[in-house]
Amino acid sequence: MANDARLAARRFGFRRQANVHPVESIEDPAVAVATISLAFLGLDALPSREQHQALGRGLQSQLNLSLPDAEELVVLGRWMMGECGGAEPAITRIARKLYKLNGGRSFPHLMGVIKEITTEGAGLSAKQTSALEDLKRAFRLS
């Protein structure tokens, strides 16, 4: 784990366990929301600077975080996404974990961050539309 990711993990109480996938060690819903949001952003061809800024704003407003905390969550989320093997598998796997953590209580916060991201973009890509369907299934909404 890179030093930045290690520091972010420590800040949010994430502790990696031996022989357990890192996603299964998530205990803070904010980590899952940030990682899913970052992965959703990563499904687009090449996210713009404005979309990255929108991600930070969305995390701040939806999760009541400071800017440094939101930035640390993005660093941790990027590492977590890499551990999942990319954006698409990260969304599916972490959405299931988020549902296990607190049922559907985090879903409105997640959708708020995604809405903030997509407001800055040019609409949803095909992969993002598919990811929204995956999220609905993971949260048992369809």
trRosetta pair geometry for C-beta under 8 A, 3 or more apart (Angstrom, degrees):
i j d omega theta_ij theta_ji phi_ij phi_ji
1 5 5.0 -122 -179 93 94 117
1 6 4.9 121 115 -67 116 88
1 9 7.0 -19 173 -4 152 148
1 16 7.3 -169 -39 -25 142 149
1 79 6.3 50 -142 -164 88 144
2 5 4.7 85 60 14 83 106
2 6 6.8 -148 94 -11 39 89
2 79 6.7 -145 30 -95 98 122
3 6 5.4 -54 -143 35 32 114
3 7 6.3 31 158 -18 66 103
4 7 5.9 -55 -150 36 29 109
4 8 6.4 27 153 -15 64 108
4 75 4.9 -104 141 -169 108 142
5 8 5.6 -55 -145 40 33 111
5 9 6.1 38 154 -24 66 106
5 75 5.6 -150 -87 148 61 94
5 76 5.7 125 -147 -102 74 52
5 78 7.4 -117 -91 72 112 89
5 79 3.8 79 -131 -48 144 153
6 9 5.6 -52 -146 35 29 114
6 10 6.5 31 154 -19 63 104
7 10 5.7 -52 -149 34 31 112
7 11 6.4 36 151 -24 63 105
7 72 7.3 -100 110 -137 88 113
8 11 5.5 -52 -149 31 33 116
8 12 6.6 6 161 3 66 108
8 72 3.9 174 -121 -176 97 88
8 73 6.9 176 -170 -71 122 26
8 75 4.6 172 -37 82 156 112
8 76 4.0 -144 122 -51 127 100
8 79 7.9 160 64 13 128 131
9 12 6.5 -73 -148 50 27 91
9 14 4.0 -87 -159 70 83 113
9 15 7.6 132 158 -73 108 32
9 16 7.5 -7 -178 -30 152 92
9 76 5.6 142 -68 -118 66 115
9 79 7.8 -66 -53 71 112 149
10 13 7.7 37 -175 -72 29 25
10 14 7.5 -76 -52 51 23 74
11 69 7.5 -160 146 -124 134 76
11 72 5.5 -22 64 161 152 155
12 28 5.3 -117 173 38 104 158
12 30 6.9 -133 -142 81 129 113
12 31 5.6 134 142 -68 150 111
12 72 7.2 168 -31 124 108 117
12 73 7.0 88 -60 -93 147 80
12 76 6.5 -50 26 -40 138 173
13 27 6.6 -69 111 66 112 119
13 28 6.2 115 59 -38 107 124
14 22 7.9 36 177 -167 122 96
14 25 6.4 90 -165 123 81 107
14 26 6.8 -19 -118 -108 105 55
14 27 7.4 178 -102 26 59 87
14 28 7.2 -88 -64 19 84 111
14 31 6.2 113 -70 -104 124 160
14 76 6.8 138 11 -155 154 136
15 25 6.3 -126 79 -178 55 126
16 20 7.7 177 -175 72 62 94
16 22 5.8 -37 -115 -107 96 87
16 25 5.8 175 -115 38 39 174
17 20 4.1 16 83 37 107 129
17 24 7.7 -73 46 94 119 101
17 25 5.3 171 5 -91 96 120
20 24 5.0 -109 174 77 102 126
20 25 6.0 112 113 -53 122 98
21 24 5.0 92 65 2 80 104
21 25 7.8 -156 98 -6 46 88
21 83 7.3 142 -170 150 82 114
21 93 8.0 -82 136 179 146 140
22 25 5.5 -61 -157 33 43 113
22 26 7.5 63 148 -42 67 84
22 80 6.0 -144 117 -125 130 79
22 83 4.8 8 32 138 134 164
23 26 5.9 -28 -166 -7 44 114
23 80 6.9 106 -82 -167 74 105
23 83 7.3 -177 -36 104 84 119
23 84 6.6 65 -52 -82 126 104
23 93 5.3 -42 -144 140 174 115
23 94 5.6 -124 -137 -88 118 73
23 97 5.3 -149 165 -43 98 155
24 97 6.9 -139 -94 -112 41 125
26 31 5.2 -153 -142 89 107 127
26 32 5.4 103 160 -60 152 96
26 80 7.8 52 -72 -132 120 143
26 94 7.3 60 0 -138 163 90
26 97 5.6 79 55 148 126 138
26 98 7.9 -37 113 -73 141 64
26 101 7.1 -65 114 -71 99 135
27 31 8.0 53 52 27 46 133
27 101 7.3 150 -154 -125 34 116
28 31 4.7 89 78 -4 96 103
28 32 7.6 -178 97 -2 55 83
29 32 5.5 -57 -154 40 46 111
29 33 6.0 46 151 -22 76 104
29 98 6.1 87 -138 -142 83 88
29 101 5.2 170 -81 117 89 145
29 102 5.6 -31 -74 9 138 132
29 105 7.7 -61 -119 88 169 98
29 106 4.5 -151 -177 -83 133 144
29 109 7.9 88 136 64 119 144
30 33 5.7 -51 -141 38 32 111
30 34 6.2 32 159 -18 65 108
30 59 7.9 87 -165 -160 94 98
30 63 5.0 98 -122 -154 105 142
30 65 7.2 120 -154 -64 138 128
30 73 6.3 -87 146 -115 98 139
31 34 6.0 -57 -148 38 26 109
31 35 6.3 23 156 -17 63 111
31 73 6.5 -146 -108 -140 52 94
31 76 6.1 -67 -137 119 97 134
31 77 7.2 -178 -168 -75 62 79
31 80 7.2 123 169 -46 100 160
32 35 5.8 -58 -144 39 29 109
32 36 6.2 26 160 -16 66 108
32 94 5.1 175 -147 175 86 102
32 95 7.9 139 175 -87 112 30
32 97 5.9 -153 -113 95 132 104
32 98 4.0 167 142 -81 147 102
32 101 6.6 -170 0 4 154 150
32 106 7.1 61 84 133 116 164
33 36 6.1 -57 -145 39 27 107
33 37 6.2 26 157 -18 63 112
33 59 7.5 145 115 -119 107 84
33 62 7.4 -143 161 113 145 127
33 63 6.4 164 82 -72 146 126
33 98 6.9 109 -60 -122 63 140
33 106 5.7 -131 -69 178 114 121
33 109 5.6 -33 -128 113 151 111
33 110 5.0 -135 -132 -86 91 81
33 113 6.4 124 166 5 102 149
34 37 5.8 -59 -146 39 28 112
34 38 6.2 27 157 -18 65 108
34 59 5.7 43 -103 -116 94 129
34 63 7.7 -32 -57 -23 95 160
34 70 7.6 -179 -114 -150 124 61
34 73 3.8 -120 -118 156 170 116
34 74 6.3 -118 -179 -72 117 46
34 76 7.1 59 98 73 137 99
34 77 4.4 -126 125 -61 94 134
34 113 7.9 -132 -98 -152 46 168
35 38 5.8 -54 -144 38 29 110
35 39 6.2 29 155 -18 64 107
35 76 7.4 -76 -70 112 99 81
35 77 3.8 -166 -92 -135 60 88
35 80 4.6 -49 -118 83 137 136
35 81 6.0 -179 -162 -55 91 85
35 90 6.2 -120 158 172 103 119
35 94 5.2 -128 98 -150 123 169
36 39 5.7 -56 -147 39 30 111
36 40 6.2 35 152 -24 65 105
36 90 7.2 -170 -99 132 51 92
36 91 5.6 90 -140 -124 81 67
36 94 5.3 -154 -66 97 91 124
36 95 6.0 95 -110 -70 135 79
36 98 6.9 -40 -31 -26 141 149
36 110 6.0 -6 86 -143 136 120
36 135 7.5 99 -175 -102 134 115
37 40 5.6 -50 -147 33 30 114
37 41 6.5 32 152 -17 62 103
37 55 6.0 145 140 -142 116 97
37 58 6.7 -169 -159 101 149 133
37 59 6.9 -175 71 -70 160 95
37 77 7.4 -36 59 -155 81 160
37 110 6.8 -153 -61 -149 94 71
37 113 4.4 -48 -108 127 141 133
37 114 6.1 -138 -119 -68 84 69
37 117 6.6 170 -170 -35 94 140
38 41 5.6 -53 -152 36 33 113
38 42 6.3 34 149 -21 64 108
38 55 6.6 76 -89 -159 67 145
38 74 6.0 141 -87 -139 131 72
38 77 4.2 125 15 132 147 133
38 78 6.3 -106 162 -68 152 63
38 81 6.2 -114 103 -43 114 140
39 42 5.3 -56 -148 38 34 116
39 43 6.9 49 150 -35 63 93
39 77 7.5 -127 -30 172 80 105
39 81 5.1 175 -81 -115 96 120
39 84 7.9 -18 -99 64 140 144
39 87 4.1 153 -163 -148 80 74
39 88 7.6 -176 175 -44 115 20
39 90 4.2 -156 -98 88 149 123
39 91 4.8 -162 113 -58 135 84
39 94 7.4 148 5 33 148 136
39 131 7.8 -178 120 -144 97 145
40 43 5.8 -41 -160 11 35 116
40 87 7.4 165 -53 -172 19 113
40 91 6.4 98 -67 -99 74 124
40 114 5.6 -41 121 -114 164 102
40 117 6.7 124 104 77 113 161
40 128 6.3 76 -168 -129 82 92
40 131 5.8 171 -115 125 83 153
41 44 6.3 -46 -175 16 45 110
41 47 4.9 34 168 -94 98 147
41 51 5.9 153 -146 151 113 117
41 52 7.4 112 175 -87 152 57
41 55 5.8 -32 -57 -77 155 131
41 117 5.4 -117 -85 -154 98 142
42 47 6.9 -60 -87 -24 40 126
42 81 6.8 108 11 -174 161 156
42 86 7.9 -160 126 -177 135 67
42 87 3.9 -160 93 -87 116 136
43 87 5.1 -166 -64 133 72 144
43 88 7.0 97 -101 -69 105 74
43 91 7.8 4 -52 -36 127 143
43 125 6.2 -164 129 63 93 126
43 127 4.1 -153 -178 113 112 119
43 128 4.9 151 97 -69 132 73
43 131 5.8 -127 -51 -26 167 144
44 47 5.3 100 70 -74 120 73
44 51 7.3 -84 51 -173 155 171
44 121 6.4 -117 -114 -133 157 147
44 125 5.3 161 -113 -13 61 131
44 127 7.7 -159 -70 65 34 113
44 128 6.4 16 -66 -48 77 126
45 125 6.8 156 -28 -91 77 145
47 51 4.4 -118 -169 84 95 136
47 52 6.0 110 132 -51 121 83
47 121 7.8 -66 -131 -92 72 115
48 51 4.7 104 54 3 74 99
48 52 7.3 -135 100 -1 45 84
48 120 7.0 -139 66 141 116 109
48 121 7.2 164 18 -102 111 72
49 52 5.7 -53 -153 36 36 112
49 53 6.4 35 149 -17 66 105
50 53 5.6 -54 -149 39 33 112
50 54 6.2 38 150 -23 65 105
50 120 4.5 -164 131 -174 103 125
51 54 5.3 -48 -144 35 34 115
51 55 6.6 45 151 -26 63 97
51 117 5.6 52 -160 -158 89 78
51 120 4.8 177 -87 97 60 125
51 121 5.6 41 -90 -67 122 93
52 55 5.5 -44 -153 25 34 117
52 56 7.0 34 149 -15 61 100
53 56 5.7 -52 -156 35 37 112
53 57 6.4 36 148 -16 68 105
53 120 7.5 161 67 -119 87 164
54 57 5.5 -52 -144 40 36 112
54 58 6.0 39 155 -22 67 106
54 116 4.8 179 174 146 95 88
54 117 5.1 146 110 -102 120 43
54 119 6.7 -175 -146 62 144 92
54 120 4.1 -145 -38 -11 150 143
55 58 5.8 -55 -145 37 27 112
55 59 6.4 26 157 -17 63 106
55 74 6.7 94 126 -100 126 122
55 113 7.0 46 -142 -176 58 101
55 116 7.3 149 -87 103 28 112
55 117 5.6 38 -76 -91 75 103
56 59 5.9 -56 -147 37 29 108
56 60 6.3 30 154 -20 63 108
56 67 6.5 35 176 -140 118 79
56 70 4.8 108 -151 129 71 134
56 71 6.6 13 -119 -70 115 70
56 74 7.0 -41 -84 -43 81 139
57 60 5.7 -57 -150 36 30 113
57 61 6.2 15 160 -9 67 110
57 116 5.9 -155 90 -177 98 140
58 61 6.2 -61 -140 43 27 100
58 62 5.6 7 170 -3 67 119
58 112 6.3 166 -160 125 95 77
58 113 3.6 115 147 -133 126 64
58 114 7.6 136 -172 -13 157 23
58 115 7.6 156 -121 63 126 66
58 116 3.3 -175 -79 54 113 149
58 117 6.3 -50 -16 -39 156 77
59 62 6.4 -61 -126 48 21 98
59 63 5.5 -22 -174 25 62 120
59 65 5.7 -29 140 44 88 134
59 70 4.0 137 95 -135 124 106
59 73 6.0 -177 -166 72 149 140
59 74 7.4 -131 -15 -53 163 91
59 113 5.9 45 -67 -116 57 124
60 63 7.2 -72 -121 54 7 81
60 64 7.7 29 175 -130 47 12
60 65 5.2 -106 -115 69 49 80
60 66 7.1 2 -126 -168 98 8
60 67 6.2 -7 -89 -79 131 57
60 70 5.0 -53 -60 -53 79 146
61 64 7.7 13 -170 -72 20 44
61 112 7.2 -122 100 148 102 126
61 116 7.4 144 46 -76 126 149
62 109 4.4 129 168 -157 111 79
62 110 7.8 149 159 -50 151 20
62 112 4.2 156 -99 91 125 128
62 113 5.1 -96 19 -54 155 86
62 116 7.7 -131 -29 -12 119 135
63 70 7.6 146 60 -94 120 89
63 73 8.0 64 73 -43 162 172
63 109 6.1 83 -71 -171 73 132
63 113 7.9 14 -23 -64 100 122
65 69 4.1 -130 -172 91 108 122
65 70 4.8 136 104 -57 130 82
65 73 7.1 -38 -155 -9 171 137
66 69 4.7 94 53 8 77 104
66 70 7.0 -142 93 -6 39 87
67 70 5.6 -54 -145 37 33 112
67 71 6.3 33 156 -19 66 105
68 71 5.6 -55 -147 37 32 112
68 72 6.4 33 154 -19 65 105
69 72 5.7 -53 -148 36 33 111
69 73 6.4 35 152 -20 65 103
70 73 5.7 -52 -150 34 33 113
70 74 6.6 37 150 -22 63 101
71 74 5.6 -50 -153 31 35 114
71 75 6.7 36 149 -19 64 101
72 75 5.6 -50 -151 33 37 113
72 76 6.4 33 152 -14 67 105
73 76 5.6 -54 -145 42 34 110
73 77 5.9 39 153 -24 67 109
74 77 5.4 -53 -142 38 29 116
74 78 6.4 36 155 -25 63 101
75 78 5.9 -50 -151 29 29 112
75 79 6.8 26 151 -14 61 104
76 79 5.8 -56 -154 37 34 110
76 80 6.2 33 150 -20 68 109
77 80 5.5 -54 -142 38 32 112
77 81 6.1 38 156 -24 66 104
78 81 5.7 -51 -148 33 29 114
78 82 6.7 31 151 -18 60 104
79 82 5.7 -56 -156 35 33 113
79 83 6.5 34 149 -20 66 104
80 83 5.6 -52 -151 33 35 114
80 84 6.7 31 150 -17 64 105
80 90 6.8 109 123 -141 84 120
80 94 7.2 74 145 -85 126 136
81 84 5.8 -58 -154 36 33 110
81 86 7.0 -14 167 178 88 13
81 87 6.1 6 -163 -89 122 53
81 90 4.4 -23 -127 -82 69 164
82 85 7.8 60 -179 -62 32 18
82 86 7.9 43 -113 -64 36 34
84 89 4.8 -172 155 104 99 99
84 90 3.8 135 70 -83 153 75
84 93 5.5 -168 -135 44 123 140
84 94 7.1 -71 -76 -33 153 101
85 89 4.9 16 69 49 102 146
85 90 7.6 -175 54 -46 58 80
86 89 5.7 81 62 24 82 96
86 90 6.6 -144 97 -12 38 99
87 90 5.7 -65 -147 36 26 114
87 91 6.5 27 161 -24 65 103
87 127 8.0 63 103 152 126 133
88 91 6.1 -53 -152 27 29 109
88 92 6.9 19 157 -9 62 107
88 127 7.0 -89 -84 -165 106 113
88 131 7.2 -126 -121 -88 67 102
89 92 5.9 -59 -150 41 38 109
89 93 5.8 26 161 -12 73 115
90 93 6.2 -63 -139 44 26 103
90 94 5.6 8 172 -5 67 119
91 94 6.6 -64 -132 45 17 97
91 95 5.9 22 165 -25 59 114
91 131 5.0 -43 160 -147 169 109
91 134 5.9 84 123 96 114 139
91 135 7.0 -70 174 -64 107 89
92 95 6.1 -59 -146 32 19 111
92 96 6.9 18 157 -16 58 105
92 134 5.3 -78 -91 -178 81 135
92 138 7.0 -178 -148 -69 50 128
93 96 6.1 -59 -161 32 30 109
93 97 6.7 24 148 -15 65 108
94 97 5.3 -51 -148 39 41 114
94 98 6.1 46 151 -24 70 101
95 98 5.6 -50 -145 34 32 112
95 99 6.5 35 153 -20 62 102
95 134 6.6 141 32 133 160 93
95 135 5.4 -139 -128 -115 147 65
95 138 3.6 65 129 114 116 170
95 139 7.0 -84 177 -40 105 83
96 99 5.8 -54 -153 34 32 112
96 100 6.6 32 150 -19 64 105
96 138 5.2 -111 -69 -144 59 108
97 100 5.5 -55 -152 35 35 113
97 101 6.4 41 149 -28 66 102
98 101 5.5 -48 -149 26 35 117
98 102 7.4 -40 176 37 63 84
98 106 5.5 -102 179 72 112 141
98 110 7.4 75 157 -62 162 142
98 138 7.6 58 57 142 97 128
99 102 7.9 -110 -156 59 21 48
99 103 6.5 13 -166 -143 63 21
99 104 7.0 7 -127 -73 81 57
99 138 5.6 -161 -27 155 135 84
99 139 5.6 -165 -93 -100 116 56
99 140 7.3 112 -148 -4 143 95
101 106 7.3 21 81 -7 116 138
102 105 4.5 -69 139 44 114 115
102 106 5.6 96 68 -20 122 101
104 107 4.6 -23 -170 -5 79 128
104 139 5.3 90 -109 -166 95 106
104 140 7.6 -102 -66 52 116 92
104 141 7.8 111 -118 -65 134 99
105 108 7.9 -52 178 21 37 95
106 109 5.2 -60 -163 44 62 115
106 110 5.8 65 140 -26 84 104
107 110 5.6 -55 -145 37 32 113
107 111 6.2 28 159 -15 67 107
107 135 7.9 135 -135 167 95 106
107 139 5.1 83 -94 -136 131 155
107 141 7.8 134 -151 -54 156 132
108 111 5.8 -56 -144 41 31 108
108 112 6.2 39 153 -26 64 105
109 112 5.5 -51 -150 31 31 116
109 113 6.7 29 153 -16 63 101
110 113 6.0 -55 -154 34 32 107
110 114 6.4 27 151 -14 66 108
110 135 7.4 -166 128 -156 138 136
111 114 5.5 -53 -142 42 36 112
111 115 6.1 43 154 -25 67 103
112 115 5.7 -50 -146 33 29 113
112 116 6.6 32 152 -20 61 103
113 116 5.6 -53 -154 33 34 114
113 117 6.6 34 149 -19 65 104
114 117 5.5 -52 -149 35 35 113
114 118 6.2 24 157 -12 69 109
114 132 7.9 136 167 -95 156 96
115 118 6.0 -60 -141 43 29 103
115 119 6.3 41 156 -32 64 103
116 119 5.9 -48 -150 23 27 116
116 120 7.3 18 155 -11 57 104
117 120 6.4 -71 -168 36 32 104
117 121 6.7 17 147 -16 68 115
118 121 5.3 -61 -144 38 43 112
118 123 7.4 27 -168 -143 98 19
118 124 6.2 -12 -132 -70 127 82
118 128 7.6 143 -95 166 114 149
121 124 7.8 89 96 -74 134 39
124 128 4.3 -135 -161 91 91 123
124 129 5.0 111 134 -58 130 82
124 132 7.5 -25 -147 -18 152 132
125 128 4.7 97 50 6 75 102
125 129 7.1 -136 94 -5 41 86
126 129 5.7 -53 -150 34 32 113
126 130 6.5 33 151 -17 64 106
127 130 5.6 -54 -150 38 33 113
127 131 6.3 38 150 -24 65 105
128 131 5.4 -49 -146 34 35 115
128 132 6.7 41 152 -23 64 98
129 132 5.8 -47 -154 27 33 113
129 133 7.0 34 147 -16 61 101
130 133 5.6 -53 -158 33 38 114
130 134 6.6 40 145 -20 67 102
131 134 5.3 -49 -149 34 39 116
131 135 6.4 42 150 -21 67 101
132 135 5.5 -49 -149 34 34 114
132 136 6.6 37 151 -20 64 101
133 136 5.7 -50 -150 33 33 112
133 137 6.6 33 151 -17 64 104
133 142 7.5 -52 -152 38 70 154
134 137 5.8 -56 -152 37 32 110
134 138 6.2 32 152 -20 67 107
135 138 5.6 -53 -143 37 32 111
135 139 6.2 11 162 0 66 111
136 139 6.3 -68 -143 50 26 96
136 141 4.3 -93 -158 66 78 110
136 142 4.5 39 143 -3 121 113
137 140 7.3 26 -177 -79 33 35
137 141 7.6 -84 -55 42 20 74
137 142 6.2 -53 -76 55 60 99
